C-alpha cells in the first residue's frame, strides 16, 4: 500500500507540474551574433540563463528557450550573409512565437532585433551592445532615453572600462609614463562601434599615458601592424579588438585564430577586452565581465516575464569589470606583476 501511495503522489505532482507548465510557461528566443560557445557570446548566454533563474524562470520547468547562432564573425561575415542569417532566425521566430527575443551583441540586434521594434506581442532585450543605443533607428529611435527607453526594448550597453584598464596597466607595468598604448580595431560594424566607444571613454584617460587608435582592413594588415609595433619603443602595450579579419575571399579569422598568432608573435602586453580573452592567453587588465553583463540582461528578461513593461526598464552599462592577468603571458614578456596587484586581481590564469 505504501508503494501505491507513493506512486499516486508522484503521478499527482507530475500532473500538477505539467499542467502548471502548460498554463504559465513562457518562450524566450536567444539569437547570438557569434557561433556557439564563442569567447564573447558564450559567457553572455550563460549569464542570461542565470539571470532568468534569479528571477524565477527555469528552462524546461516554466520556460521554453530556443537559440540561434548567426556566426557573423567567422563564417557569415558579409552584409548579405548576415541578412540571410537574420531571415533564418526570423522564420524561426515566426514559428516559435516567443514572448521575448534576446540579442547577443550588435549584429544580432541590428539584423534581427530591430525588426521587432514596437511589436505588439514580442519584447526585445539586448546584451553586449557596442554601438550607442541612441544611434540605432528602426521605424523609430529605439530608446527615448536610457533611463526610460520606451517602446518594447531594453538591454545592456557594453561599457569597456578602458580608463580603468589603463590605470590597472599603469600599475602592472613599469615605465608606462609618457609611453603609448595602441588600440586596434577592424572595420566591421562592431569594430566601428568599438572605435567610437574608445573615443567616448578616453576623454578621461590618464594624462601620463598616450593613446593611439590603429585600424586594419584584413589579416595581412593586422600582422604587418603587430610586427611594426614590436619595433616601436614608444609603444608599451596594445589593446587588440580586431575580432573579424578577412584572410582571403573564402576564409575569415576570428578571436581564437587572431589571438593565437598575436600571443606567439607580439612582444607587447595586451589589454584584454573581456576576462575570457585573458584566460586564453592575453596579458590582462581591467576587463569587461561578460557573464555579469549577460546576467543583468537576463534579469531584465525575467522582470518583463514577471509583468514589468520593457520600456520602463532602464538601459544600463555592463555592470562590472574584473581585474585579470595571465601569468604565463607575463612570464613570456618578462613582466613581473607587483604582488599587491596580483592579490587584488579577481582571476589569475596560467
Secondary structure, DSSP 8 states (H G I E B T S, - for coil): -HHHHHHHHHHHHHHHHHHHHHHH-EEEEEEESS-TT-TTHHHHHHHHHHHHHHTT--BTTTEEEEEEE--TTTTS-SHHHHHHHHHHHHHHHHHH--SEEEEESHHHHHHTGGGGTT-SS-EEEEEEE-S-GGG-BSSSBS-S-SSS--TTEEEEE----HHHHHHHHHHHSTT-TT-EEEEEE-SSHHHHHHHHHHHHHGGG--TTSEEEEEE-SSHHHHHHHHHHHHT-TTEEEEEEE--EEEEETTEEEEHHHHHHHHHHH--SEEB-SBHHHHHTT--EEEEE-HHHHHHHHHHHHHHHHTT--GGGS--EE---EEEEEEHHHHHHHT----HHHHHH-SEEE-
